[in-house]
Amino acid sequence: MRIEEGMDAGAMLLQRAIPIAPEDDAGTLHDRLAELGASALADALRMLSRGEATWNLQDETRATRAPKLRDEDCRLELAGTPSRS
């Protein structure tokens, strides 16, 4: 992705996606995304070196903002642990 001012504003060279399975956790998803990212980077570098790069503008109407996390958003209650409210 090319860096530009603005939210999701830079043109993209390459995009990849994978589904998140119900059995995925942070570890399995991390490992699958790491493999996908490495493969995508190799593909992008190959495209650039061959002069085959086609940059695609992002649709700015699809950019979203996540709300700022608050302290109460970061609380974790484990099963069987009484809550402290």
Secondary structure as a PSIPRED ss2 file (coil, helix, strand):
# PSIPRED VFORMAT (PSIPRED V4.0)

   1 M C   1.000  0.000  0.000
   2 R C   1.000  0.000  0.000
   3 I C   1.000  0.000  0.000
   4 E C   1.000  0.000  0.000
   5 E C   1.000  0.000  0.000
   6 G C   1.000  0.000  0.000
   7 M C   1.000  0.000  0.000
   8 D C   1.000  0.000  0.000
   9 A C   1.000  0.000  0.000
  10 G C   1.000  0.000  0.000
  11 A C   1.000  0.000  0.000
  12 M E   0.000  0.000  1.000
  13 L C   1.000  0.000  0.000
  14 L C   1.000  0.000  0.000
  15 Q C   1.000  0.000  0.000
  16 R C   1.000  0.000  0.000
  17 A C   1.000  0.000  0.000
  18 I C   1.000  0.000  0.000
  19 P C   1.000  0.000  0.000
  20 I C   1.000  0.000  0.000
  21 A C   1.000  0.000  0.000
  22 P C   1.000  0.000  0.000
  23 E C   1.000  0.000  0.000
  24 D C   1.000  0.000  0.000
  25 D C   1.000  0.000  0.000
  26 A H   0.000  1.000  0.000
  27 G H   0.000  1.000  0.000
  28 T H   0.000  1.000  0.000
  29 L H   0.000  1.000  0.000
  30 H H   0.000  1.000  0.000
  31 D H   0.000  1.000  0.000
  32 R H   0.000  1.000  0.000
  33 L H   0.000  1.000  0.000
  34 A H   0.000  1.000  0.000
  35 E H   0.000  1.000  0.000
  36 L H   0.000  1.000  0.000
  37 G H   0.000  1.000  0.000
  38 A H   0.000  1.000  0.000
  39 S H   0.000  1.000  0.000
  40 A H   0.000  1.000  0.000
  41 L H   0.000  1.000  0.000
  42 A H   0.000  1.000  0.000
  43 D H   0.000  1.000  0.000
  44 A H   0.000  1.000  0.000
  45 L H   0.000  1.000  0.000
  46 R H   0.000  1.000  0.000
  47 M H   0.000  1.000  0.000
  48 L H   0.000  1.000  0.000
  49 S H   0.000  1.000  0.000
  50 R C   1.000  0.000  0.000
  51 G C   1.000  0.000  0.000
  52 E C   1.000  0.000  0.000
  53 A C   1.000  0.000  0.000
  54 T C   1.000  0.000  0.000
  55 W C   1.000  0.000  0.000
  56 N E   0.000  0.000  1.000
  57 L C   1.000  0.000  0.000
  58 Q C   1.000  0.000  0.000
  59 D C   1.000  0.000  0.000
  60 E H   0.000  1.000  0.000
  61 T H   0.000  1.000  0.000
  62 R H   0.000  1.000  0.000
  63 A C   1.000  0.000  0.000
  64 T C   1.000  0.000  0.000
  65 R C   1.000  0.000  0.000
  66 A C   1.000  0.000  0.000
  67 P C   1.000  0.000  0.000
  68 K C   1.000  0.000  0.000
  69 L C   1.000  0.000  0.000
  70 R C   1.000  0.000  0.000
  71 D H   0.000  1.000  0.000
  72 E H   0.000  1.000  0.000
  73 D H   0.000  1.000  0.000
  74 C H   0.000  1.000  0.000
  75 R C   1.000  0.000  0.000
  76 L C   1.000  0.000  0.000
  77 E C   1.000  0.000  0.000
  78 L C   1.000  0.000  0.000
  79 A C   1.000  0.000  0.000
  80 G C   1.000  0.000  0.000
  81 T C   1.000  0.000  0.000
  82 P C   1.000  0.000  0.000
  83 S C   1.000  0.000  0.000
  84 R C   1.000  0.000  0.000
  85 S C   1.000  0.000  0.000
